[in-house]
Amino acid sequence: MPDNPGNRTPPGPPSGLVWRMPDGTPVACHEKIKVLNENFVELRQMLQDALEDAVLLGCSESQVRAVFAEMIERLENPYREAE
């Protein structure tokens, strides 16, 4: 039985999600897609747990979501080619 029966987070990536390369073409390698989907599931669960913890500790849900969004916006791509 799950710790939080109200948790409605689906177990996998959104239906119809297509991972794309920089030129817009779909990623075709099944192993790459598997890794991307596994990362997606892990990150979503980690974020869900952190959101629930914050709300249970009395934080504003909207503020926590904004902080998460800002954190994602500030991620740096160490593989970006020089422009």
C-alpha beads as a LAMMPS data file, in Angstrom:
LAMMPS data file: protein, C-alpha beads

83 atoms
82 bonds

1 atom types
1 bond types

-500.0 500.0 xlo xhi
-500.0 500.0 ylo yhi
-500.0 500.0 zlo zhi

Masses

1 110.0

Atoms # bond

1 1 1 0.000 0.000 0.000
2 1 1 1.428 3.405 -0.933
3 1 1 2.417 5.925 1.730
4 1 1 0.134 8.522 0.163
5 1 1 -3.011 6.970 -1.326
6 1 1 -4.007 10.395 -2.703
7 1 1 -0.851 10.520 -4.828
8 1 1 -2.127 10.507 -8.407
9 1 1 1.258 10.895 -10.095
10 1 1 1.299 8.465 -13.020
11 1 1 4.216 6.002 -13.066
12 1 1 5.645 6.831 -16.503
13 1 1 6.274 9.759 -18.817
14 1 1 3.254 11.494 -20.341
15 1 1 1.571 9.542 -23.107
16 1 1 2.742 10.739 -26.479
17 1 1 5.976 12.280 -25.174
18 1 1 8.585 12.283 -27.940
19 1 1 12.162 13.102 -26.979
20 1 1 13.693 15.320 -29.654
21 1 1 17.188 16.121 -30.854
22 1 1 18.299 19.770 -31.264
23 1 1 17.216 19.728 -34.919
24 1 1 13.705 18.599 -33.921
25 1 1 13.944 15.023 -35.134
26 1 1 12.812 12.339 -32.671
27 1 1 15.418 10.393 -30.711
28 1 1 15.305 6.955 -32.324
29 1 1 17.669 4.885 -30.153
30 1 1 15.623 2.710 -27.804
31 1 1 18.356 2.694 -25.147
32 1 1 18.506 6.509 -25.134
33 1 1 14.722 6.716 -24.862
34 1 1 14.796 4.207 -22.000
35 1 1 17.371 6.323 -20.096
36 1 1 15.419 9.549 -20.728
37 1 1 12.157 7.954 -19.552
38 1 1 13.801 6.491 -16.441
39 1 1 15.288 9.896 -15.585
40 1 1 11.882 11.509 -16.099
41 1 1 10.175 9.047 -13.727
42 1 1 12.881 9.444 -11.058
43 1 1 12.828 13.245 -11.218
44 1 1 9.052 13.422 -11.117
45 1 1 8.919 11.193 -8.032
46 1 1 11.669 13.186 -6.309
47 1 1 9.867 16.458 -7.042
48 1 1 6.542 14.978 -5.908
49 1 1 8.092 13.868 -2.616
50 1 1 9.738 17.270 -2.079
51 1 1 6.467 19.093 -2.818
52 1 1 4.553 16.901 -0.385
53 1 1 7.197 17.402 2.312
54 1 1 7.123 21.170 1.840
55 1 1 3.317 21.340 2.004
56 1 1 3.225 19.102 5.086
57 1 1 5.808 21.398 6.696
58 1 1 3.513 24.360 6.102
59 1 1 5.064 25.912 2.988
60 1 1 3.101 27.579 0.249
61 1 1 2.513 25.141 -2.608
62 1 1 2.691 27.927 -5.188
63 1 1 6.013 29.188 -3.811
64 1 1 7.517 25.690 -3.827
65 1 1 6.405 25.175 -7.438
66 1 1 7.935 28.552 -8.370
67 1 1 11.218 27.632 -6.686
68 1 1 11.295 24.307 -8.563
69 1 1 10.618 26.086 -11.878
70 1 1 13.369 28.626 -11.195
71 1 1 15.793 25.842 -10.307
72 1 1 15.102 24.160 -13.656
73 1 1 15.522 27.451 -15.525
74 1 1 18.959 27.934 -13.917
75 1 1 20.320 24.512 -14.887
76 1 1 23.409 24.841 -17.049
77 1 1 24.192 22.732 -20.084
78 1 1 27.915 21.912 -19.860
79 1 1 27.821 20.477 -23.409
80 1 1 26.501 23.579 -25.184
81 1 1 28.566 24.503 -28.203
82 1 1 30.144 27.950 -28.264
83 1 1 28.000 30.421 -30.155

Bonds

1 1 1 2
2 1 2 3
3 1 3 4
4 1 4 5
5 1 5 6
6 1 6 7
7 1 7 8
8 1 8 9
9 1 9 10
10 1 10 11
11 1 11 12
12 1 12 13
13 1 13 14
14 1 14 15
15 1 15 16
16 1 16 17
17 1 17 18
18 1 18 19
19 1 19 20
20 1 20 21
21 1 21 22
22 1 22 23
23 1 23 24
24 1 24 25
25 1 25 26
26 1 26 27
27 1 27 28
28 1 28 29
29 1 29 30
30 1 30 31
31 1 31 32
32 1 32 33
33 1 33 34
34 1 34 35
35 1 35 36
36 1 36 37
37 1 37 38
38 1 38 39
39 1 39 40
40 1 40 41
41 1 41 42
42 1 42 43
43 1 43 44
44 1 44 45
45 1 45 46
46 1 46 47
47 1 47 48
48 1 48 49
49 1 49 50
50 1 50 51
51 1 51 52
52 1 52 53
53 1 53 54
54 1 54 55
55 1 55 56
56 1 56 57
57 1 57 58
58 1 58 59
59 1 59 60
60 1 60 61
61 1 61 62
62 1 62 63
63 1 63 64
64 1 64 65
65 1 65 66
66 1 66 67
67 1 67 68
68 1 68 69
69 1 69 70
70 1 70 71
71 1 71 72
72 1 72 73
73 1 73 74
74 1 74 75
75 1 75 76
76 1 76 77
77 1 77 78
78 1 78 79
79 1 79 80
80 1 80 81
81 1 81 82
82 1 82 83
